[in-house]
Amino acid sequence: MVKRNTLVATAAVGLLFLSACAGTSEATPEALPTGAGASDATCDASQLGAITRCENFYEDFWPGIDSQLDTIYETAKATDGGRLVIWDWYEQSPEVVAEFNKRFPDITIESRGLTYNLSSAIISAKATGERNTDIVSGSIVTTAPMYDEGYWEKVDWTEFGVPEEFLTIGAPEMVPDSINGSLMQYNSDKIEVPDSLDGLLDPKYEGKVSIAGYNPVVFEAYGMAEGEEAMVDLITELKSSGTMQLMEDQNTPLSSGDVPISLNQTLFNPNPSLKVAPFEHAGVWAQFSGVNVDAKNKAAAMLWILWNSYDPDWLELRMTDERFATTQVPYAGLPQSLFDQSTGLMKTNAEALLLGLETGAGTETQAERDAWIAMVGAADEALNG
């Protein structure tokens, strides 16, 4: 399911401050495995906006990663009874867990879906000494407070074979595991969409556009490109003109055609009339996973991260099996041949996001993180204030 993309990062700051002041009785976390799979290969690089693609990833980098998974597995299953705890926006589905356990059968996964409460649950567990998640995850913007408070273990992923080119958008300890982005979802039986957010100001779109109040990130890249004032003016005009309505349930009116355009992200409704399109000044961002500094089974966390992010057999299933159509689009730095396999909803989403990157979509980076956070905050105020 869609994950880790709608939280405004600043919401967790107060909780982080409180957690820093609280006493804990937590057990000592397990040590990290040592990597030995660094590759001396050169990335066959091409650029998709801010993202570097390594076309030779599976020939020259994956073998070094894959060769270490069995060793990491031995450590993982001998740690904390082979228990891996994953807290995320949504609970891991039984089908996904079953695929992981086909290769790593002695790891027991305990998963919780916490949506808006994800950060506060992790913070609370740290403060009270309760068993915490082994994995932390999110986009650059959504993870900022927890990153700054030191929740991400300083893993050198290049030692395990991950190309250094993958580790430049976020902080080096953040493994890019997928992409998501802002898209116009639309009912193609009812309407065609413009190629920009400004195009929605045409009177013919009055009353035909929806957005959820929790989704100000739709406008962040517009603000980064055109400036905060222009972004706020656009949001204000879309609302005041009656063009754009705030709706928590955008899916039903989108499917019926009553409100045939939804400003959203990837599409997970199989209705064949529904399509997605990138637009000028859309945002396409990487999402990341890392090891929680308080993890009780750091080896298991690393095993899951490397498998879920890059294992070619697993990613082939994600691209071709409709059971996994609601998982995230794999990281755009992986070879084009991976995406060429895609079918159904995954093909719909992957093609739209990759086209967005190819045509200049804005991408959050660690270097400009604070500017992106400020822009999301300003968009949130204009949308919901």
N, C-alpha and C positions, 0 to 999 in steps of 0.2 A: 504494500500500500504506500501511498504518498507519505513521506515522513520527513521530520527534521527541517521543515522549510517554512513554517508559518509562525514560529515564535519570534517575538521581538526580544533580542538578546538582553536588553537592559532590565527586563522584568526580574531576573534572578539576582541582581546585584545586592539587594537588601538581604536576601536569604544567605548569600555567600558571606556577607559581613557577619551575620549572626552565627553561621557555622564556624567561622574562624575564631569566634569568641567562646564557643562551647567546648567543654571538656569531653574527651572520648575515652573509651576503653577498648578500642578496636585492636584486633590481633595483628601481628606483624605480617605484612603482605609477603607473598612468595617472590623469590628472585626471578629475574628474567633469564630465559635461555640465551646462550651465546650463539651468534650467527657466524656462518662460515661460507655463505653462498654468494658473496659479492662477485659481480660479473665484471670482467675487463672489456666487455663488448661496448661498442659505440652505438648509441641509439640512432636508428634510421629515422631521423626526425622530420616531421612536418608540423606546421602550426594550424590549429583550429582556434583562432582568436588567441586567448591567453594560455590555452592548453597545448602542451607539446605531445604529439602522437608519436609512439615508437612502433613503426610498422613491423619491426623484427622482434617484438616482445616475446612471442611464443617460440621463436627459434633460438634466441640468444639470452633471454632473461628468465623466462619461466622455468627452464630445466634446473637452474640454480636454486630457485625457490622451491620447486617441487621436490628436489632431492633432500631438502631439510624438513619437510612436513612430517615424515615418519619419525624423525628424531624428536621433533617438538611434541609429537603425539605421545611418545613414550613418557616424556616429562609430564604432559598434561594429564594423562590418565592415572599417574601416580601421585598427583597433587589434589588435595581436597576431595578425595574419593572420585576423581574424574568428573567433577561437577563444574559446569560452565554456566554462569549467570549472565543473562543478556536482558537489560532493560532498554527499551526503545520507545519511539512514538507509538508503534503498534507491536503487539505480541508476534513472535515468529510463528508462522503457520506450521502445523504438523507435517505438511508435505515438504517444506524447506528443511525442517529438522531431520526428516527421514533421509533426504538426499545427503546431508552432512554425515549422518550416521552410517550410510553405506560404506564410506571410506573410513570413518573413525567411530566404530561401533561402541567403544567403551567410554565415550564422553556423554554424560547426561546433561541435557540442556534444560535450564529453567528460565523461562522467558516471561516478561511482563510488558504489557502495553500501557503506557502512562500518559500519553498525549501531552497536554499542557503541564502536567505534574512531573514530567521526567526529571528536570533539573532539580526541583525541590526534593524529590525522592532520593536522588543521589546525594545531595547535600545533607539531608536528614540522616541517612545511613552512616555517613562519615561522622556526623556529630554524635550519634548515639552508639557507634561501634557495631551496628548490625551488619549482617552480610550484605555487601554492596554488589552492584553490577561489576563484572569484569571488563566490560567494554564501555567506552564513551564514544559518542558519535554526533554528527551534525554538520551543518554548513559553517563557513567561517564566521558569519554573523551570529548564528544561533549559539555557537559554542564559546563566544568570546569571553564572557564572565568566568566560566568554568576553566577555560584555558588559562586566563590570567591568574586564577587562584591555584594553579598547579595541579589540576586533576589529570592531565595527560602525561603519562609516563614518557620519559625521554628516550624512546627507542630509536636506534639507528637502523632504519629499515633497509638501507643499502647493504648492510651486512647480511641481510637475508635475501638479497637479489633484486630488490625493487629498484628500478632505474632512478637515478637522482633527478631526472627531468620530471618525474611524477611528483616530486616532493618540494617543488618551488612555488606552487600557488598558495598552499597553506604552510603551516609550520612543518619542519622536517619530521616531527613525530606523528603527523597526521597522514594516514594512508587514504588517498582518494579512492573511494569504492564505487561511486556512481555519479550520475549527473541528474539534475532536474532544472526546471526553468519556467519562465512565464510564457504562457501560450494563450491564444484566443481559441477556446473551444466553441464550436458552432454547429447548429443543426443545418446541414447543407440542403435539406429539403425546403427550408424556409428562407434562407438568407445567405449572402456572401459577405465576407468580412474585408475591411480595408487593410492596408499594409502598415498602418501605424495607429497608435492610440489617438493622435490628433484627428485621424480620419473618422473616428467615432463621433465627432462633433457634428457631422453632417446630419441635418434634421431627420433623414430617413431612418436613423438608428434610435430615435427617441423612444424610450421605454423598452428597448430591446436588449439591453446589456445588464448583466448582473455581476456582482463581486461579493465575496464574503468579507465581513469586517476584519477577520483575522489575517487577511491576505494583502497587506500593504506592500509586500515585496514585489507585487506585480509592477509597481511604479518606480522601484529603486533605480533601475538602470536608466530610465528616462531622466530622473533627477540628476544622476551622475553625468549624463551627456549634455543635458540642457540647462541644468542648474536647479537649485531647490525652489526658487520662486516660480519658475516656469512649471515645475512639477505640481506645486500646490495649486497654481492657477488652473491647470488642466483638471486636476481632481475636483476642484470646486465647481468648475464649469460643467463637467460631466454630471455631477450631482444636481446642481441647481437647474440645469436644463431638462431634467427628468430623463436623461439618456440612461444613466447608470443607477441601478437600485442595489441596496445592500440586502443580501439574502444569505442566510446560513445554509439553506438547501438550494443549491443552484442546479442540481442534477435533474430534478423533476421538471421544472419549467424548460430546461434545456432540451430534454428528451421529447416533451410534448410540443415544443416550438413556441410556447407562450412567451418565453423570454429566450430567444434563440442564440444569444451570444453570452458566453461565460468567460470572464477574465479569471484565469485559473492557472493550473500547471498541467502535468501530464493527465491524459484521459484514461479512465478505467471503466468506462461504460461501454459494453459491447454493441450498443445500438448502431447499426451500420450507417445510419444517417449522420452520426456525429463525427466530426473531423476536428483536427487541431492545426493551427497555423502560427508560425513565429511572426513577429512584427518588428518594425524599426524601434530600436532602443528597448528591446526585450532583454531580460536577464537570463543567462544560462550559467549555472554555478555548479561547482563540484561539491559533493558531500563526502565526508571523511569518517573513518573509524580509527580508534586508538585504544591503547591499553590504559585502563583506569589505574592511577598510581596506587589506589587502595585495593586493587584486585587481589583476591585470594588464589586465583588460578591464572596467572599471567600467560603461561604457556598455552592454555586452552584458548585464551583470548586471542593470542597471536595466530593460533591455528585457524580459528574461525575467520579472522580478518583476512588472512592471505587466501584462504579457500574461497570465501564469499566474494572477494574482490576480483580474483583473477583466474581461478581454476577453469580451464577451457571446457571441460565436460559439463560442469555446473552452469557456466555461462551459456553454453549451447542450449541447454534446457531452458534457461530463462528467455532466450531469444526465440525459441521454437515451440515450446509447450505452453498451451493456454492456461494450464494450472498456475503458471508463474507470471502471467501477464501483468499482475499487479505489483510485481517487484520493480525496483528501480532500474532505469536504463543504465547499463554498465558504463564505466568511466571512459570518456571520449579519447583518452590517451592510448587506448588499446587499438589494435589494428582494424582497419576498415573491413577486412574479411569477416571479423566477428559480427559486425552489424549487418553485413550483407545476408547473413543467415536469417534475419529476423522475419517473423510472420505476425499477422493479426495485430492486436493492440500494441505489442512491443514494437512492431515495425512502424506503426502510426506515430508512436511517441518518439522513438529513436530518430526517425527521419526528420521530424520537426525540430528536435533539439539540435541535431547535427547541422541542419540547414541554418538554424539560428546562429550557431557558432561560426559557420562559414560566411555569414553575411553581416557579421559585426556585433553580435550580442555582447552586452556587458557582462563581465565575470568578476565576482568578488575575489580579491586577493588579500593575503595577509598584510602586504605592504600598504594597502589602501583600506584596511579593515575599518578603521574608525570613521572614515568618510562614508563608507557604505552603511554603517550602523546609524550614523546621524541622519542619513537620507531615509532609511526605513522608519526611523522615529518621526521624521517630519511628514512622511506619507501616512503613517498611522494617525497622526493628529489631524491631518486634513481629511482623511477618510472617516474617522470615527469621532472626532472632536465636535 
